[in-house]
Amino acid sequence: MSEPKKKAATKADDGLITLKAICAELKIEPRAARIKLRNADLARNARWEWKKGSAELTKVRKLLS
């Protein structure tokens, strides 16, 4: 039997939004999104995640739209 698919993870408890969740929302491939974001001048921590409501998250969504 196959396992049920997991939903795109948002870290609501940490107040962080992951790139995976943004990609699911915008219906784009995470690989393509990472390529675009690497070329942009964005602040991020060690992972592809941003604080909910941050200016950087707004920039990410704008770049990927």
PDB file with one MODEL, atoms N, CA, C and O in Angstrom:
MODEL        1
ATOM      1  N   MET A   1       0.826  -1.188   0.000  1.00  0.00           N
ATOM      2  CA  MET A   1       0.000   0.000   0.000  1.00  0.00           C
ATOM      3  C   MET A   1       0.865   1.244   0.000  1.00  0.00           C
ATOM      4  O   MET A   1       1.964   1.254   0.555  1.00  0.00           O
ATOM      5  N   SER A   2       0.367   2.275  -0.618  1.00  0.00           N
ATOM      6  CA  SER A   2       1.123   3.523  -0.631  1.00  0.00           C
ATOM      7  C   SER A   2       0.699   4.414   0.529  1.00  0.00           C
ATOM      8  O   SER A   2      -0.438   4.369   0.998  1.00  0.00           O
ATOM      9  N   GLU A   3       1.634   5.209   0.964  1.00  0.00           N
ATOM     10  CA  GLU A   3       1.357   6.125   2.067  1.00  0.00           C
ATOM     11  C   GLU A   3       0.615   7.338   1.529  1.00  0.00           C
ATOM     12  O   GLU A   3       0.811   7.715   0.374  1.00  0.00           O
ATOM     13  N   PRO A   4      -0.233   7.956   2.341  1.00  0.00           N
ATOM     14  CA  PRO A   4      -0.935   9.154   1.871  1.00  0.00           C
ATOM     15  C   PRO A   4       0.052  10.295   1.655  1.00  0.00           C
ATOM     16  O   PRO A   4       1.054  10.412   2.360  1.00  0.00           O
ATOM     17  N   LYS A   5      -0.253  11.136   0.663  1.00  0.00           N
ATOM     18  CA  LYS A   5       0.624  12.258   0.363  1.00  0.00           C
ATOM     19  C   LYS A   5       0.559  13.279   1.491  1.00  0.00           C
ATOM     20  O   LYS A   5      -0.496  13.527   2.075  1.00  0.00           O
ATOM     21  N   LYS A   6       1.713  13.859   1.776  1.00  0.00           N
ATOM     22  CA  LYS A   6       1.773  14.885   2.802  1.00  0.00           C
ATOM     23  C   LYS A   6       1.437  16.235   2.178  1.00  0.00           C
ATOM     24  O   LYS A   6       1.731  16.487   1.010  1.00  0.00           O
ATOM     25  N   LYS A   7       0.819  17.092   2.975  1.00  0.00           N
ATOM     26  CA  LYS A   7       0.536  18.441   2.506  1.00  0.00           C
ATOM     27  C   LYS A   7       1.816  19.251   2.551  1.00  0.00           C
ATOM     28  O   LYS A   7       2.746  18.912   3.282  1.00  0.00           O
ATOM     29  N   ALA A   8       1.866  20.319   1.774  1.00  0.00           N
ATOM     30  CA  ALA A   8       3.023  21.209   1.800  1.00  0.00           C
ATOM     31  C   ALA A   8       3.172  21.761   3.207  1.00  0.00           C
ATOM     32  O   ALA A   8       2.227  22.296   3.787  1.00  0.00           O
ATOM     33  N   ALA A   9       4.354  21.624   3.734  1.00  0.00           N
ATOM     34  CA  ALA A   9       4.586  21.984   5.134  1.00  0.00           C
ATOM     35  C   ALA A   9       4.728  23.478   5.317  1.00  0.00           C
ATOM     36  O   ALA A   9       5.515  24.135   4.636  1.00  0.00           O
ATOM     37  N   THR A  10       3.957  24.000   6.244  1.00  0.00           N
ATOM     38  CA  THR A  10       4.182  25.348   6.730  1.00  0.00           C
ATOM     39  C   THR A  10       4.483  25.189   8.194  1.00  0.00           C
ATOM     40  O   THR A  10       3.837  24.398   8.881  1.00  0.00           O
ATOM     41  N   LYS A  11       5.424  25.905   8.667  1.00  0.00           N
ATOM     42  CA  LYS A  11       5.809  25.780  10.068  1.00  0.00           C
ATOM     43  C   LYS A  11       5.041  26.824  10.869  1.00  0.00           C
ATOM     44  O   LYS A  11       5.606  27.829  11.301  1.00  0.00           O
ATOM     45  N   ALA A  12       3.756  26.576  11.061  1.00  0.00           N
ATOM     46  CA  ALA A  12       2.902  27.525  11.755  1.00  0.00           C
ATOM     47  C   ALA A  12       3.373  27.762  13.176  1.00  0.00           C
ATOM     48  O   ALA A  12       3.254  28.874  13.691  1.00  0.00           O
ATOM     49  N   ASP A  13       3.906  26.733  13.816  1.00  0.00           N
ATOM     50  CA  ASP A  13       4.369  26.887  15.187  1.00  0.00           C
ATOM     51  C   ASP A  13       5.582  27.797  15.277  1.00  0.00           C
ATOM     52  O   ASP A  13       5.774  28.456  16.299  1.00  0.00           O
ATOM     53  N   ASP A  14       6.404  27.852  14.241  1.00  0.00           N
ATOM     54  CA  ASP A  14       7.576  28.720  14.211  1.00  0.00           C
ATOM     55  C   ASP A  14       7.278  30.049  13.517  1.00  0.00           C
ATOM     56  O   ASP A  14       8.086  30.975  13.576  1.00  0.00           O
ATOM     57  N   GLY A  15       6.134  30.143  12.869  1.00  0.00           N
ATOM     58  CA  GLY A  15       5.809  31.343  12.113  1.00  0.00           C
ATOM     59  C   GLY A  15       6.598  31.443  10.823  1.00  0.00           C
ATOM     60  O   GLY A  15       6.805  32.538  10.302  1.00  0.00           O
ATOM     61  N   LEU A  16       7.046  30.285  10.296  1.00  0.00           N
ATOM     62  CA  LEU A  16       7.852  30.256   9.083  1.00  0.00           C
ATOM     63  C   LEU A  16       7.062  29.639   7.929  1.00  0.00           C
ATOM     64  O   LEU A  16       6.259  28.726   8.122  1.00  0.00           O
ATOM     65  N   ILE A  17       7.307  30.152   6.747  1.00  0.00           N
ATOM     66  CA  ILE A  17       6.721  29.612   5.520  1.00  0.00           C
ATOM     67  C   ILE A  17       7.859  29.030   4.698  1.00  0.00           C
ATOM     68  O   ILE A  17       8.857  29.706   4.450  1.00  0.00           O
ATOM     69  N   THR A  18       7.717  27.787   4.277  1.00  0.00           N
ATOM     70  CA  THR A  18       8.775  27.122   3.513  1.00  0.00           C
ATOM     71  C   THR A  18       8.609  27.370   2.013  1.00  0.00           C
ATOM     72  O   THR A  18       7.525  27.706   1.536  1.00  0.00           O
ATOM     73  N   LEU A  19       9.693  27.199   1.299  1.00  0.00           N
ATOM     74  CA  LEU A  19       9.647  27.323  -0.153  1.00  0.00           C
ATOM     75  C   LEU A  19       8.730  26.248  -0.735  1.00  0.00           C
ATOM     76  O   LEU A  19       8.038  26.486  -1.725  1.00  0.00           O
ATOM     77  N   LYS A  20       8.728  25.094  -0.131  1.00  0.00           N
ATOM     78  CA  LYS A  20       7.860  24.002  -0.585  1.00  0.00           C
ATOM     79  C   LYS A  20       6.390  24.424  -0.549  1.00  0.00           C
ATOM     80  O   LYS A  20       5.635  24.129  -1.475  1.00  0.00           O
ATOM     81  N   ALA A  21       5.993  25.106   0.506  1.00  0.00           N
ATOM     82  CA  ALA A  21       4.610  25.568   0.638  1.00  0.00           C
ATOM     83  C   ALA A  21       4.292  26.644  -0.399  1.00  0.00           C
ATOM     84  O   ALA A  21       3.205  26.654  -0.976  1.00  0.00           O
ATOM     85  N   ILE A  22       5.234  27.539  -0.632  1.00  0.00           N
ATOM     86  CA  ILE A  22       5.034  28.596  -1.628  1.00  0.00           C
ATOM     87  C   ILE A  22       4.901  27.987  -3.017  1.00  0.00           C
ATOM     88  O   ILE A  22       4.050  28.402  -3.804  1.00  0.00           O
ATOM     89  N   CYS A  23       5.746  26.998  -3.318  1.00  0.00           N
ATOM     90  CA  CYS A  23       5.697  26.337  -4.623  1.00  0.00           C
ATOM     91  C   CYS A  23       4.362  25.614  -4.824  1.00  0.00           C
ATOM     92  O   CYS A  23       3.796  25.648  -5.917  1.00  0.00           O
ATOM     93  N   ALA A  24       3.866  24.972  -3.787  1.00  0.00           N
ATOM     94  CA  ALA A  24       2.576  24.289  -3.883  1.00  0.00           C
ATOM     95  C   ALA A  24       1.458  25.302  -4.131  1.00  0.00           C
ATOM     96  O   ALA A  24       0.545  25.056  -4.919  1.00  0.00           O
ATOM     97  N   GLU A  25       1.544  26.425  -3.457  1.00  0.00           N
ATOM     98  CA  GLU A  25       0.538  27.482  -3.603  1.00  0.00           C
ATOM     99  C   GLU A  25       0.548  28.065  -5.016  1.00  0.00           C
ATOM    100  O   GLU A  25      -0.509  28.308  -5.598  1.00  0.00           O
ATOM    101  N   LEU A  26       1.745  28.287  -5.568  1.00  0.00           N
ATOM    102  CA  LEU A  26       1.887  28.899  -6.892  1.00  0.00           C
ATOM    103  C   LEU A  26       1.928  27.878  -8.025  1.00  0.00           C
ATOM    104  O   LEU A  26       1.959  28.246  -9.199  1.00  0.00           O
ATOM    105  N   LYS A  27       1.928  26.600  -7.669  1.00  0.00           N
ATOM    106  CA  LYS A  27       1.958  25.497  -8.637  1.00  0.00           C
ATOM    107  C   LYS A  27       3.177  25.584  -9.555  1.00  0.00           C
ATOM    108  O   LYS A  27       3.065  25.556 -10.780  1.00  0.00           O
ATOM    109  N   ILE A  28       4.359  25.691  -8.911  1.00  0.00           N
ATOM    110  CA  ILE A  28       5.617  25.682  -9.649  1.00  0.00           C
ATOM    111  C   ILE A  28       6.541  24.637  -9.046  1.00  0.00           C
ATOM    112  O   ILE A  28       6.356  24.212  -7.906  1.00  0.00           O
ATOM    113  N   GLU A  29       7.531  24.232  -9.818  1.00  0.00           N
ATOM    114  CA  GLU A  29       8.488  23.228  -9.363  1.00  0.00           C
ATOM    115  C   GLU A  29       9.480  23.856  -8.388  1.00  0.00           C
ATOM    116  O   GLU A  29      10.022  24.924  -8.672  1.00  0.00           O
ATOM    117  N   PRO A  30       9.729  23.215  -7.244  1.00  0.00           N
ATOM    118  CA  PRO A  30      10.700  23.744  -6.279  1.00  0.00           C
ATOM    119  C   PRO A  30      12.092  23.942  -6.872  1.00  0.00           C
ATOM    120  O   PRO A  30      12.781  24.900  -6.520  1.00  0.00           O
ATOM    121  N   ARG A  31      12.505  23.066  -7.751  1.00  0.00           N
ATOM    122  CA  ARG A  31      13.837  23.183  -8.364  1.00  0.00           C
ATOM    123  C   ARG A  31      13.948  24.478  -9.155  1.00  0.00           C
ATOM    124  O   ARG A  31      14.942  25.195  -9.036  1.00  0.00           O
ATOM    125  N   ALA A  32      12.942  24.781  -9.958  1.00  0.00           N
ATOM    126  CA  ALA A  32      12.941  26.013 -10.752  1.00  0.00           C
ATOM    127  C   ALA A  32      12.900  27.239  -9.841  1.00  0.00           C
ATOM    128  O   ALA A  32      13.546  28.247 -10.126  1.00  0.00           O
ATOM    129  N   ALA A  33      12.152  27.155  -8.762  1.00  0.00           N
ATOM    130  CA  ALA A  33      12.066  28.270  -7.816  1.00  0.00           C
ATOM    131  C   ALA A  33      13.414  28.529  -7.153  1.00  0.00           C
ATOM    132  O   ALA A  33      13.820  29.682  -7.007  1.00  0.00           O
ATOM    133  N   ARG A  34      14.107  27.477  -6.755  1.00  0.00           N
ATOM    134  CA  ARG A  34      15.420  27.641  -6.112  1.00  0.00           C
ATOM    135  C   ARG A  34      16.417  28.288  -7.069  1.00  0.00           C
ATOM    136  O   ARG A  34      17.217  29.129  -6.660  1.00  0.00           O
ATOM    137  N   ILE A  35      16.372  27.899  -8.334  1.00  0.00           N
ATOM    138  CA  ILE A  35      17.271  28.488  -9.332  1.00  0.00           C
ATOM    139  C   ILE A  35      17.021  29.992  -9.436  1.00  0.00           C
ATOM    140  O   ILE A  35      17.966  30.780  -9.436  1.00  0.00           O
ATOM    141  N   LYS A  36      15.758  30.388  -9.526  1.00  0.00           N
ATOM    142  CA  LYS A  36      15.407  31.806  -9.602  1.00  0.00           C
ATOM    143  C   LYS A  36      15.864  32.558  -8.365  1.00  0.00           C
ATOM    144  O   LYS A  36      16.415  33.655  -8.458  1.00  0.00           O
ATOM    145  N   LEU A  37      15.632  31.960  -7.211  1.00  0.00           N
ATOM    146  CA  LEU A  37      15.933  32.641  -5.957  1.00  0.00           C
ATOM    147  C   LEU A  37      17.433  32.749  -5.692  1.00  0.00           C
ATOM    148  O   LEU A  37      17.883  33.697  -5.049  1.00  0.00           O
ATOM    149  N   ARG A  38      18.206  31.784  -6.184  1.00  0.00           N
ATOM    150  CA  ARG A  38      19.661  31.854  -5.998  1.00  0.00           C
ATOM    151  C   ARG A  38      20.235  33.078  -6.713  1.00  0.00           C
ATOM    152  O   ARG A  38      21.204  33.677  -6.247  1.00  0.00           O
ATOM    153  N   ASN A  39      19.635  33.443  -7.839  1.00  0.00           N
ATOM    154  CA  ASN A  39      20.115  34.579  -8.624  1.00  0.00           C
ATOM    155  C   ASN A  39      19.636  35.917  -8.069  1.00  0.00           C
ATOM    156  O   ASN A  39      20.151  36.966  -8.458  1.00  0.00           O
ATOM    157  N   ALA A  40      18.661  35.894  -7.170  1.00  0.00           N
ATOM    158  CA  ALA A  40      18.131  37.124  -6.581  1.00  0.00           C
ATOM    159  C   ALA A  40      18.908  37.456  -5.311  1.00  0.00           C
ATOM    160  O   ALA A  40      19.495  36.578  -4.677  1.00  0.00           O
ATOM    161  N   ASP A  41      18.902  38.705  -4.961  1.00  0.00           N
ATOM    162  CA  ASP A  41      19.598  39.148  -3.747  1.00  0.00           C
ATOM    163  C   ASP A  41      18.607  39.129  -2.585  1.00  0.00           C
ATOM    164  O   ASP A  41      17.990  40.147  -2.271  1.00  0.00           O
ATOM    165  N   LEU A  42      18.460  37.966  -1.951  1.00  0.00           N
ATOM    166  CA  LEU A  42      17.508  37.796  -0.860  1.00  0.00           C
ATOM    167  C   LEU A  42      18.209  37.333   0.407  1.00  0.00           C
ATOM    168  O   LEU A  42      19.165  36.558   0.364  1.00  0.00           O
ATOM    169  N   ALA A  43      17.715  37.825   1.528  1.00  0.00           N
ATOM    170  CA  ALA A  43      18.224  37.338   2.812  1.00  0.00           C
ATOM    171  C   ALA A  43      17.417  36.104   3.200  1.00  0.00           C
ATOM    172  O   ALA A  43      16.191  36.093   3.094  1.00  0.00           O
ATOM    173  N   ARG A  44      18.109  35.083   3.644  1.00  0.00           N
ATOM    174  CA  ARG A  44      17.430  33.878   4.111  1.00  0.00           C
ATOM    175  C   ARG A  44      18.331  33.192   5.121  1.00  0.00           C
ATOM    176  O   ARG A  44      19.535  33.442   5.176  1.00  0.00           O
ATOM    177  N   ASN A  45      17.729  32.329   5.915  1.00  0.00           N
ATOM    178  CA  ASN A  45      18.558  31.584   6.856  1.00  0.00           C
ATOM    179  C   ASN A  45      19.118  30.355   6.145  1.00  0.00           C
ATOM    180  O   ASN A  45      19.114  30.320   4.915  1.00  0.00           O
ATOM    181  N   ALA A  46      19.585  29.377   6.850  1.00  0.00           N
ATOM    182  CA  ALA A  46      20.215  28.205   6.249  1.00  0.00           C
ATOM    183  C   ALA A  46      19.248  27.392   5.384  1.00  0.00           C
ATOM    184  O   ALA A  46      19.676  26.614   4.531  1.00  0.00           O
ATOM    185  N   ARG A  47      17.977  27.571   5.603  1.00  0.00           N
ATOM    186  CA  ARG A  47      16.975  26.825   4.834  1.00  0.00           C
ATOM    187  C   ARG A  47      16.171  27.782   3.967  1.00  0.00           C
ATOM    188  O   ARG A  47      16.277  29.002   4.094  1.00  0.00           O
ATOM    189  N   TRP A  48      15.378  27.214   3.097  1.00  0.00           N
ATOM    190  CA  TRP A  48      14.509  28.006   2.238  1.00  0.00           C
ATOM    191  C   TRP A  48      13.196  28.249   2.975  1.00  0.00           C
ATOM    192  O   TRP A  48      12.180  27.626   2.669  1.00  0.00           O
ATOM    193  N   GLU A  49      13.223  29.157   3.946  1.00  0.00           N
ATOM    194  CA  GLU A  49      12.023  29.495   4.695  1.00  0.00           C
ATOM    195  C   GLU A  49      12.143  30.922   5.203  1.00  0.00           C
ATOM    196  O   GLU A  49      13.237  31.422   5.462  1.00  0.00           O
ATOM    197  N   TRP A  50      10.981  31.566   5.338  1.00  0.00           N
ATOM    198  CA  TRP A  50      10.941  32.960   5.739  1.00  0.00           C
ATOM    199  C   TRP A  50       9.845  33.163   6.766  1.00  0.00           C
ATOM    200  O   TRP A  50       8.886  32.393   6.826  1.00  0.00           O
ATOM    201  N   LYS A  51       9.994  34.212   7.580  1.00  0.00           N
ATOM    202  CA  LYS A  51       8.984  34.539   8.573  1.00  0.00           C
ATOM    203  C   LYS A  51       7.719  35.017   7.880  1.00  0.00           C
ATOM    204  O   LYS A  51       7.766  35.767   6.906  1.00  0.00           O
ATOM    205  N   LYS A  52       6.598  34.569   8.402  1.00  0.00           N
ATOM    206  CA  LYS A  52       5.296  34.947   7.867  1.00  0.00           C
ATOM    207  C   LYS A  52       5.134  36.464   7.956  1.00  0.00           C
ATOM    208  O   LYS A  52       5.344  37.057   9.015  1.00  0.00           O
ATOM    209  N   GLY A  53       4.761  37.083   6.844  1.00  0.00           N
ATOM    210  CA  GLY A  53       4.534  38.515   6.804  1.00  0.00           C
ATOM    211  C   GLY A  53       5.789  39.365   6.623  1.00  0.00           C
ATOM    212  O   GLY A  53       5.709  40.593   6.644  1.00  0.00           O
ATOM    213  N   SER A  54       6.948  38.725   6.444  1.00  0.00           N
ATOM    214  CA  SER A  54       8.190  39.487   6.299  1.00  0.00           C
ATOM    215  C   SER A  54       8.305  40.102   4.902  1.00  0.00           C
ATOM    216  O   SER A  54       7.652  39.665   3.954  1.00  0.00           O
ATOM    217  N   ALA A  55       9.140  41.111   4.806  1.00  0.00           N
ATOM    218  CA  ALA A  55       9.383  41.762   3.516  1.00  0.00           C
ATOM    219  C   ALA A  55      10.048  40.792   2.540  1.00  0.00           C
ATOM    220  O   ALA A  55       9.760  40.812   1.343  1.00  0.00           O
ATOM    221  N   GLU A  56      10.938  39.943   3.058  1.00  0.00           N
ATOM    222  CA  GLU A  56      11.622  38.967   2.198  1.00  0.00           C
ATOM    223  C   GLU A  56      10.623  37.965   1.601  1.00  0.00           C
ATOM    224  O   GLU A  56      10.748  37.588   0.436  1.00  0.00           O
ATOM    225  N   LEU A  57       9.653  37.543   2.381  1.00  0.00           N
ATOM    226  CA  LEU A  57       8.628  36.607   1.886  1.00  0.00           C
ATOM    227  C   LEU A  57       7.833  37.260   0.759  1.00  0.00           C
ATOM    228  O   LEU A  57       7.508  36.614  -0.237  1.00  0.00           O
ATOM    229  N   THR A  58       7.527  38.529   0.921  1.00  0.00           N
ATOM    230  CA  THR A  58       6.811  39.263  -0.123  1.00  0.00           C
ATOM    231  C   THR A  58       7.641  39.304  -1.398  1.00  0.00           C
ATOM    232  O   THR A  58       7.107  39.115  -2.491  1.00  0.00           O
ATOM    233  N   LYS A  59       8.950  39.550  -1.269  1.00  0.00           N
ATOM    234  CA  LYS A  59       9.844  39.578  -2.437  1.00  0.00           C
ATOM    235  C   LYS A  59       9.893  38.213  -3.114  1.00  0.00           C
ATOM    236  O   LYS A  59       9.874  38.125  -4.341  1.00  0.00           O
ATOM    237  N   VAL A  60       9.957  37.156  -2.321  1.00  0.00           N
ATOM    238  CA  VAL A  60      10.008  35.792  -2.859  1.00  0.00           C
ATOM    239  C   VAL A  60       8.765  35.504  -3.679  1.00  0.00           C
ATOM    240  O   VAL A  60       8.854  35.024  -4.809  1.00  0.00           O
ATOM    241  N   ARG A  61       7.618  35.795  -3.116  1.00  0.00           N
ATOM    242  CA  ARG A  61       6.357  35.543  -3.838  1.00  0.00           C
ATOM    243  C   ARG A  61       6.288  36.365  -5.120  1.00  0.00           C
ATOM    244  O   ARG A  61       5.816  35.876  -6.146  1.00  0.00           O
ATOM    245  N   LYS A  62       6.751  37.598  -5.068  1.00  0.00           N
ATOM    246  CA  LYS A  62       6.732  38.463  -6.259  1.00  0.00           C
ATOM    247  C   LYS A  62       7.662  37.914  -7.344  1.00  0.00           C
ATOM    248  O   LYS A  62       7.308  37.901  -8.523  1.00  0.00           O
ATOM    249  N   LEU A  63       8.861  37.459  -6.938  1.00  0.00           N
ATOM    250  CA  LEU A  63       9.809  36.892  -7.904  1.00  0.00           C
ATOM    251  C   LEU A  63       9.289  35.624  -8.569  1.00  0.00           C
ATOM    252  O   LEU A  63       9.537  35.383  -9.750  1.00  0.00           O
ATOM    253  N   LEU A  64       8.575  34.829  -7.808  1.00  0.00           N
ATOM    254  CA  LEU A  64       8.120  33.529  -8.325  1.00  0.00           C
ATOM    255  C   LEU A  64       6.769  33.600  -9.048  1.00  0.00           C
ATOM    256  O   LEU A  64       6.372  32.639  -9.707  1.00  0.00           O
ATOM    257  N   SER A  65       6.075  34.709  -8.932  1.00  0.00           N
ATOM    258  CA  SER A  65       4.749  34.835  -9.575  1.00  0.00           C
ATOM    259  C   SER A  65       4.882  35.118 -11.052  1.00  0.00           C
ATOM    260  O   SER A  65       3.875  35.253 -11.748  1.00  0.00           O
TER     261      SER A  65
ENDMDL
END
